[in-house]
Amino acid sequence: QVMMVKDMKNEFERDGVHLGEDVRARLRNVSSEITSLEADFQKHSMQIGGSFAVPADAIKLLPREMYVQATNEKHLKGYGLQKGTAILHTNWLDTVLGSIPDPRIRESFYKFCKSLGSENIKILEELIAKKTEKAKLLGFDSYADLVAREQMLGSTESINDFLMGILRNTDAKVKEEINVMKSYKTKYEKSD
């Protein structure tokens, strides 16, 4: 019961119950704006999509239905492209990364898919500002400090110390694993 009461107290304080009415009203508005910005970010992320042109020979290992769609001549003409070219769609990312042997195409397509439109960058900047404002209204130096208080480690310093300890203890094993992956990558790319 003590833990439940503590959790409830923290939740009420996170909502600003201990603050004056003006600050609580501003906190409600900021929280609403954060929710709206997060929804806008998600919506824009789904709409960004797009297509990426590559040589048709480079995608031979894609599943047949994707290959046929990517090399459809009518579709290519709509993009002003010639036969021998293929169009990759951003929603094919996982399949493309697992099927196309050319690392340059995989890397370029990955970067293309993961790049954000300028609209989402503006939304992220506003979101950062609003989350910072929320944290300050609640008496924290930063949003990271607000979130850290709710976590097991309690502060950004404790989290940083914990992560640095993990890094120190795993550094040699990580380097060993990276070397194994590099050797597999080299072997895989030479076999094509």
N, C-alpha and C positions, 0 to 999 in steps of 0.2 A: 504494500500500500504506500509506503514511504516513497518508493521509486515512481509510482504512478502520480502521486501528488507533486513530486519534483518535476516530472515531465509536463504536467498540466501547468505548473507555475512558469516553466520555461516557455511553453507555447503561448501563454497569455502575455508574457513579457515580450516575446518575439512579435506579437501583434500590437504591442505598445500600450497595454492596459494601464501601466504605471505612469504614463505620460499625460500631459495636459490635453484638453479637448482639441485645441488648435493643432497640436503636433499629431494627435491621433487621426484627425481629419486629413492632414497632409500625408500621413503614412498610408491611410486607406487609398488615397488618390494615387500615390506612387506605386503601391502594390497592384492596383488596377492597371496602371500604365505598363508595368512590368509584364503582367499577364498578356496584355494586348500586344506588346512588342514581341514577346516569345511566340505568340500565335502568328504574327506577321512574318517572323523569321522562318518558321516552319513552312508557311504557305509559299513564300518566295523560294525557299530551297527546293520545293517540289516543282515549281514552275520554271526554274532556271534551265533545267534540261538542255537538250541541244544535240547536235550531231557532229561527228568528227570524221573527216575523210581520210582514207588510207588506201594504199594499193590493194586491189582485190586478192592478189597472190599472198598477201601477208595474213589473210584471215581464213585460209583453207581449213584450219582445224576447228573452226567454230561449229556448233551444231548446224546440221543441214538447213533447218528452217530459218535460222538467223543468217546464214550465208546467203540463202536465196533472197531474203528480204534486203540484206545489205547491198547486194549487187543488182537489184531489180533496175532495169534500164529506164523505165518510166520514172521511177523514184529518183534515179540519178539525174535525169534531165531536169526534174523539178529544182534541183540544186545547181543546175548548170554544169554538171560533171559528165565526163565521158565514160564509156565502157572501159573496164579495166580498173575502175575505182570502186571503192566500197564506202558505205556510210555506216558508222558505228553510232549507236544511240546510248546516251548516258545511263539508261536503265539496264544496260547489258554489262556494266562494269565488272561484276564478279566473274561472269562467264568469260569475258575478254581477258581478264588478268590470268585466268586459269587455262586458257586455250591458245593464246597467241605467243609463239616462241620468241619473237623479236623483242628484246628488252627495251629498245628505244621507243617502240610503238606502245608497249605496255606502260612505260613511264609517262610518255606524253599524254596518253589517253587518261591515265590516272589523274595527272595534274589538271587536265581539262575538266574532268568530272568533279574534282574537288575544289575548283576555283569558284569563288562566290561572285555574284553580280554586285555591281556598285550599290544597288538598292539595299542588299543585305549588309553590306559594310556599314552603311549609315544606320541601319537598324541596330547592329551590334554596338556601335558607338553610343547610341541613345540608351541601349540596354545597360551598358556598363555605367553610364552616368546615373541612371535611375537606381541601379542596385547600390551604387556608392552613396547616393542620397539617402536611400532606405537605411543603410548601415549607419550613416552619420546621425539620422533621426533617432535611431535606437541606441546611440552612444558608442558606436564602434569606430575605429580608425579606418576600416576598409570592409568591403563585403566579405573578403576572405576571413577576416577576424570574426565576423558574424557567423559564418558557416562553421568555422573551426570550433567555436564555442559549443556548437551542437554535436560535434563529433567526439569520439572517445578520447582523442588526444588533447582536446580543449583549447589549443592555441596554434597559431601559424608557426611559431618557433618550435613547438613540440613536434608538429607534423614534419617540418623541415629536418629536424634532428633525426626523427624516425626514418625518413626517406634516405637521408645521407648514410645512416647506419646500414640500411639495406643495400645501398649502392656499394659501400665499402666491402660488405660481406659477400656480395655476388659478382663483383667486378671481374674476377678471373674466370668464373664460369660463363659469364655473358660473353667475354672475348672468345672463349673456346667455342661456344655455340655459334657465334657469328662466323668464325673460321669454317666450321662444319657447313653452315648454310652457303658460304661463298664457294666452297669446293663443290657442293651439289649444284649450285647455279652454274658454275663454270662447266662442269661435266654435262649438265642438261643442255646448255647452249651449244656445246661442241658436237652433241649427238644429232643436231638437226641438219 
